[in-house]
Amino acid sequence: MTIIDLAVPSSALKTPHNVIRLGDFPNAPRVKSAIASQQIPTAIIYCEENFGAIDGKTANGLVRQSEKYQILSVIDSQKAGQDSGFVLDEKPNSIPILRNLVDALDHAGAVPDYFIFGIAPASGMLSAQERTLVLEAIGLGMNIVNGLHEFLNDDPEFAAASVSNGVELIDVRKPRDKKDLHLFSDRIAGVTCPRIAVLGTDCAIGKRTTATILTEALNDRGLKAVLVGTGQTGLMQGARYGVALDAVPSQFCSGEMEAAVVDAFEGEDPDIIVVEGQGALSHPAYSTSSFILRGSRPQAVILQHAPRRVHRCDFEQMAMPTPASEINLIEVFGDTKVIGLTINHENMTGSDVDKAITLFEAELGVPVTDALTKSPDHLVQMVFAAFPEIERKLIAMTQ
């Protein structure tokens, strides 16, 4: 790799891919990329004006947990100078929020391996300003991870830039060719381990976070749990099995969901499979929950709910459903059982959460917890109560 101390980083758009201009980044050492040295690749996340907010859920998730990338910083000029972990959960994680790409590169000390677009807007498209920034990152030699519905590999300008700079464009949501997609086959009947889906009463409500915490908690206790991702963020975080379901033609959604679960079962021989939810079954704007229920056929569901959320995301005229109504719909539609409720504590104090847990446990007759502020033991106990054979297996393994 050749490194030349010259002027403005944006001028790198006109340079070969193996030339990095570092004039604006005096702290950058002469080092090889993490990819070349087979370390965990480094990444910065772009989340301008959205980190910690609903549309920043991709960045939020990657900051909380990422097996695939070492997250160096988050770009959001509105929250620059803060610690990203503190912004999300009031728990510092030493991943800073920085003002722009220049500051992110200066902080990194070298050009990171990946530039991750961490916003998930309803439109699923890049703005003109965002296009320019992504092209600048490509010109600097950074691979791009894109979770939008707009596929960069299909755009002639991005495709040409990636070739001339020798970088990879990863369109996480882009499905396989139709000839390679699966139709539902009922192979799911051969999956003998328990399957739990984490669903919700709205989109962007914490389903993936709860599913991740549950999977980690089960594995930490000695069981083998596998998470099947169903959205772009889970796949970016490192889920080995899954599909970005909302980008798959509807004819194949149940089959692709089924195939992902079957692959996880056959590839890992797990004790339990946890399936990440999408949207909400009752939400008229999304159909993904129905395909998750049909394709994975979970024996149990954990439902995520935000008690202080008044209306659906992006739909101010649409009131939130009650957990009771969503549970009834899920159990009837999916021929399954809701085994617990988890709280999204947005706009709630610790006391508010405790009161909500008491209220919902009395009303619904199922255990209730907050996956982020309470011990993961509560999630594990939900599973053990629904599947006592799993707890017995764990006890036998530890004797």
N, C-alpha and C positions, 0 to 999 in steps of 0.2 A: 504494500500500500504506500503510495506516494503522498506526502503531506507538504503543502506549500503555504507559507504564511503570506497571505495576500489580504484583499480588502473585504468587501461585504459578502456575507454568506449567500444572499440571493443570487449573486453572480455565478455561484456554483451550478446553477441550472444549465450553464453553457459549457461546463467542463466535463471531461470523461469521468466515468463512475469511480475510478480509482484515484481521483484527485480530490482532496478535501481541503477547503479553504478555512483557515482558523484564525485569521487576523483579528476577528472580533472576540475571540475566545482565548485570552492569554493564559488561562489555567489548564488548557487542554494538553495532556502529555502525548508523546508519540507512542501510541499503543495499538496493538492489533485488536480487531473486533472480538467480542465474546464468542461469536459464531466460529471464527477461525480457531479459537483455543478450546472449543467444545465445552464452554461454560454455559450457564443459563443465559440466554440472550438478554440484552438490556433493552429497555423501552421507555419512552416518554408518552404520556397520554394527553391528547388535546381535548379540553372540555370547557371551552370559553363560555363564561356566564352561566354554566350549568352544573358545576361540580357541587355535589351534595343535594342537588335538586332531582326531580323525577326524571327529566330528560337526560340527566347525567348518570343514569343507572349503570351504563357500561363501565364508565370510569370508576364509579363508586364500588362496583363489584370487584374490579381488578385491583383497586387499592386495598380492599379488605382481604382478598385471597387471589393468588396467582401462582400456579405451578409452572406455567410455560414461560413467563417473562419475569425478569427482575425490573420492577417498576422504579425508575429513578426520580421522576417528578411528574407533576400534573400542571398543565397550562390553563390558567383561568385568571385573567387580569383583575377580575372583580374580587377575588379572594387571595391574591398574591401576598406572600409573606406569612401565610398561615401553614400549619402542619395539617396535612390531609386527613390523617387519622383523628386528630382532634376535631376537625370540622364535621366528620361523619359520626363519630362515636365518643367524642371527648376522651380519646385514648391516643396520645401521640405515637406516631409510627416512623418518624424521621423521613417521610416522603414529603418534600416541600411542594407547595403550590407556587408557581412562578408566573411572571408577567407575560412572557412570550417565548417564541422559539429560540431567540438569541440567548435569553436568560437560562433556558433549559439546557442548551448546549454548553454554556459556560459552566453551569453547575455540574453537568455530567463529566466534564473534563476530557471528553472524547465524543465523537459522533456515535450516538446509540445505534444499536442494530435495527430497532423498530420504532416507527411512529404510529401510534394507535389512535384512531379516531374514536373518541370515547363518548360521543353524544348520540342519543337515539331519538331524534325528533320524529314527530308523527308523520311528517312528510317523507322521511327516509331518504332525503336528497341533500347534496352539498350546496351551500350558497356560493356565490361568485368569489367571495373573499376566502372561503374555505378551500375552494379549488386551487387558488393561488398558493395558499400555505402548504397544501399537500404536494403540489408540484415543487415547491421549494425544498420540502423534506426529501423528495425523490432526488432532486438535484444534488443534495448533500450526501447521497448514498444510503439513505435509510429505506429499509423495506417498509411497506405500508400494510397495516391491518385495518380492514374496513368492515364494519358491521352493518352498514346501511343497505337499503334495498337498491340503491344505485351501485351497479357493479363497475368498478374501475377498469377491469380488464376488457370490458366491452366499449370503453370510451377511447377513441383513437388517440386523443392527446395524452391521456395517462398511459396507454399501452406503449406509445412511441417513447415517452419519457422513461418508462421502466426499462425498455430495451437499451436505450442509449446510455443509461446510467447503471445498468446491470443489477437492478433490484427487483424484488418480488412484490407483486400486488396480491394480497390475500383477501378475497371477497368471501367473508365467513358465511354469509347468507346464501351464496349462490348454490342452487341445488345441482345435483348431477344431471346428465342428459336423461331425457324421459325413458330411453331404452334401458337405463341402468336403475331406474326407480322401482320400488317394490309395491305390489298390490297386497292387500291384506290376505293372509293365507291360513290363519288360525294356528300358525306355528307357535304362537304365544301359549297355547295349551300345554306345550311341552316344557315350559319354564316352571320348574317345581319350587323354586324359592319364593318367599313372600315378596310382593311388590307394593311399595307405598308411593303414592303420588302426593306432592305438596301443591295444592291448588290455592286459589285466593278469591276474594270478593271483588277484586279490581286488578288492573294491570299495574306494574311498577309498585308493588306493595310488599315485596320482600320474600317472595316464594323461593327464588334461587338462593338467597342468603340462608334461609331456614333449611333448605334441602342440603346445602353444603355443610352447614354446622351439624346437622343430624348425621350425615354420612361420615364426617370426621369423628364425631363422638362415638359412633358404633365401631369404627375401625380402631380408635384409641383404646377401646375396651377389649379388643382381641377378636372381634368378629370381622368378617370380610364383607364390607358393604361397598357397592358400586353405584356411583351417581350417573344417571343418563341425562345429559343435557338436552334441552329443547329450544334454546335460544342462542343468539350470537355471543352473549357475555359468558355463559357457561362454557361454551366451546373455546373462547379466548382464554379463559382461566385455566384450561387444561383438561376438561372432561374428555376422556378417551373414547367414550361412546355417546352418540347423540346425533341430532339433526336440527338445523334451524327450521323449525316446522312451519313458521309463518311465510316462508318463501317457497314451499313445496306446492305444486298443483294439488287441488283438493282431492282429486281422484286417488292420489298416492299417499295422502297424509297418514291414514291409519296404517297402511302397509309399511311406510318408512318408520313410523313410531314402533310398530311391532318388530321390525327388523333390527332397530337399534337395541331394544331390550333383549331380543334373542341373541344378538352378537355379544352383549355384555354377559349374558348367562353362559353362553358356550365358551367365551374367551376367558372368563375369570372364575367360573364355578363359585359364585358368591353365596354367602348366607342370606343376603337380602339385597334388593335393588331399590334405590330411591330415584323416583322420576321427577324432574323439575317441571313445574306447571307453567302455563302461559295464560295471560288474560284472565278471564273469569267465565265460567259456564253460562252465567246469566247475562253477560255483557253482549249486547247486540252487535257491537263492532268487531268482535273476535270470535273465531270458531275453533281456535287451537285447543281449548280445554276439552271440547267434545272429541277431537281426534286423539288426544292423550288418553282419555278414558276408554275410547273404543279400541285403540291400538295396543295400549299396554295392559289393559284390563286389570287395574290394581285391585288387590283385595282390601286395601285400606287407603284412606285419604287423611292428610293433615291439612286443615284449612287455615289460611293466613288472612287476618282482618285488621283494618286500621280504624279503631273506634271513633277517632276524631276527624276522620275524612268525611266531609259532608256530601260531596258529589264525586262522580267518576272522573278520573284523569281526562282532561281535554273535553269533558262534557259537563259543563256547569249546570245544564238543565236536567241532568240525569242523577237522581239521588242514589246514594249507595244502598245496596241491599243489606238486610240484616243477616248475621251469621246463620240464624235459624232457617231463613228462607233458602239460603245458598246450600246449606247442608241437606235440606229436603230435596232440592233439585238434583244435587250430585248423587245422592243415594238412589233416587228413583231412576235417573238417566243412566248412571254407571253401574247399577247393580253392585254397589260396594258399600262400605261403612266408613263414616268419618269418625276417626278415633281420637281426635284432639283438635284444639284451636290454638293458634299462635298469634300473638299480638304484635302489630307494627306500632311502635310507640311514638310516631310522629306527633308533635304538638302535645305531648303528654309528659307529666312529671313521673317520678318513681312512684309516688303515692297514687297517681291516676292509674298507673299500670296495675298496681296491687288491687285497687278497687275493681278494675275491669276484670281481672282474673277471677276474683271472688264472685262477681256478678254473673259472668258467663258460665262459670262452672255450675252455679246453681240453676241457671236457666237452661243450659244445654245438656247437662249431665255427662260431660266429657272433661278430661283434664285440659287445663289452659296454661300457657306460659308465654314468655317473651324470649325468643331465641337469642337475642343480642344482650339482654341485661340480666337474664337469669341463668342458672347453671344448665349446661346441656344435659345434665342428668334427667331433667324433666322430660326432654324429648325422648331420651332413651327409654324411660319408664312408660311413655305412651306406646312405644313399640313393643316392649315386653308385655304390657297388659293386653295388647291385641294379639300378640303371637308368643304365648308362653313357651312354646317349643324352642324359640330362639334363645330365651333366657336360660332354659334348661341346657341347651347346647353349650352356651358360654360357661355355665357352672361346671359342666362336665369337662370342658377344655382346661379349666383352671385347677382342677383337682389332681 
